[in-house]
Amino acid sequence: MHGKFELKTAKDGQFMFNLKATNGQVILTRARYKQKPSAEKGIESVRKNSAGEGAFEIRENSKGEPYFILKATNGQEIGRSEYYSSKASMEKGIASVIKNAPEAELEDIAG
C-alpha cells in the first residue's frame, strides 16, 4: 500500500498538494500554484525526483528543528516537509517520501 497525493484549493484560490503516508500523515507539501495543471505537473515532478540521489536538502529552522526540501534536478524546490523534533524523525520522513511518492495515487479535491 502506498500513500496519496491530495490536490486541493487553498484559501486564496490557488492550488496546493500534500503527499500523505499510508497512515494519513502529511510528509511533503507544496503550495501556491496559480493553475491546476501546474500543480499536477508539480506532483509528477515529486514522483520522478523523489528517488533521485541528492534530491533532498536538509535544513534547520531558527529553532533548530530539522526539515527537508525536495528539489528537482534543476535545483528548483518542488516540496518541503514539516518541522521535525529530531534528525532521526526527519530521516524517517525522507524515507517515507522515497517509499510513497512514486506510486502514490492522486486524490483531487480541488474541484
Order of alpha helices (4+ residues) and beta strands (2+ residues): beta-beta-beta-alpha-beta-beta-beta-alpha-beta
